[in-house]
Amino acid sequence: MTYPRNQYRPKKQRPIAVTLPEGPSVPELEASSLLPLLERALNAGTSVFLRGHPGIGKSQIAAQLAGRMGKTLVDVRLSQKEPAELHGIYTKNEDKGLMERLPLEWIDQVVREPCLLFLDELNAAPTNAHQAAAYEIVLERRAAGRDFHPGTVVLAAGNLEEDQAIVRPLSSALRNRFLHFILKPSRKDWLQWATQRELDERIIEFIRATGDRSLFCPDDGYAFPTPRSWEMLHHVLRIQDDENPGDKFELEMLAAAAVGKGAARAFVKFTSLNFCCDPDAIVHRGELPNLKRGRFADTSAKLALMNEVLHFLRDHIRCAPVELTEDNVEHVIELMEDDGMTDELRTQFIRKVGDCTSLSKVLPEFSIYDSFERHVRAMARGSDDAKGRLQ
């Protein structure tokens, strides 16, 4: 092609040198950042392989995604299945004189309705035949000769190689059929989840105070801290509190069985120092501790006291057949407006009441939430109204 004189002629563009960054080969994200990305990927019709340390919530991610996407969760553990179960079981058709494949119930379900098919422990599948069956499921979206429902999506999960879990390398052909993500443990996300699930307040405050290492710390022992093992301890503590409350030795042994001896010793020490009030005496009898002198003079001790009272109120509302009286709530108000209490703790009290569904449904009946909100705002303005009784 020729150009007239003085007319613009495009210049040849030199190729731009690109250097790929070093680091993890796939994105490593916390649950709050990961969820929307997984949802978009699955909605686009691509399959996803999610890896992460044992016990950090990969199965819960699958359940949350199914809820967000309005699909039925179908959980299939490849390591617990025979290859024939993934392809369909052959049986003789007497009428046709042929062998035909009959699908298992889970195959029939993902064919009939839109589902989130969760292939858990994908990289723990024991044989190449399992991977071949998974290849058909992921690539062709079919099993036992039947095509999946167009709305069915596929999410796989597995452990990381460095976790000493049962992990087999996947073929490159199978790996190349997935988008790959790594789930990273997050104290912030776990605390939000644990508060919504109303886990034992002692565990929540221990993790909040001690940090990420207490939430997840894999080692060579049989028991070690993970989000899953802390949840197991929560269920055990509920029984222990009912049958043998206050037994420090039993508490430490149960904690050690769940999260290991080191974390258990730290947990028991934390609870013995911080959860040492009598919330029943405060709520029902109005026996308030001295917040200016003694063991509750320290701000951390006041925080633990407040959390213990909230924990008691939550359990009382959930389990007791009799609702809280106005006097009970007034005793809590007296504690929180005590001169020894801080504005910061009052603000935290308001937030935690709002976060706890069972409390927020009952306490506003006596205007406790609105009263404290007005109280804190008034103190922030330096108003003399905040020094009087809450009305």
Secondary structure, DSSP 8 states (H G I E B T S, - for coil): ----TTS---------------S-SS-EE-HHHHHHHHHHHHHTT-EEEEEE-TTSSHHHHHHHHHHHHT-EEEEEEGGGS-HHHHH-EEEEETTTTEEEEE--HHHHHHHHS-EEEEEETGGG--SHHHHHHHHIIIII-EETTEE--TT-EEEEEEE-GGGTS------HHHHTTEEEEEE---HHHHHHHHHHTT--HHHHHHHHHH-HHHH----SSS----HHHHHHHHHHHHHHHHHSTT-HHHHHHHHHHHH-HHHHHHHHHHHHHH--S-HHHHHHH-----SSSGGGSSHHHHHHHHHHHHHHHHHHHHH-SS---HHHHHHHHHHHTSTTS-HHHHHHHHHHHHH-HHHHHHGGGGTHHHHHHHHHHHHHTT-GGGGS---
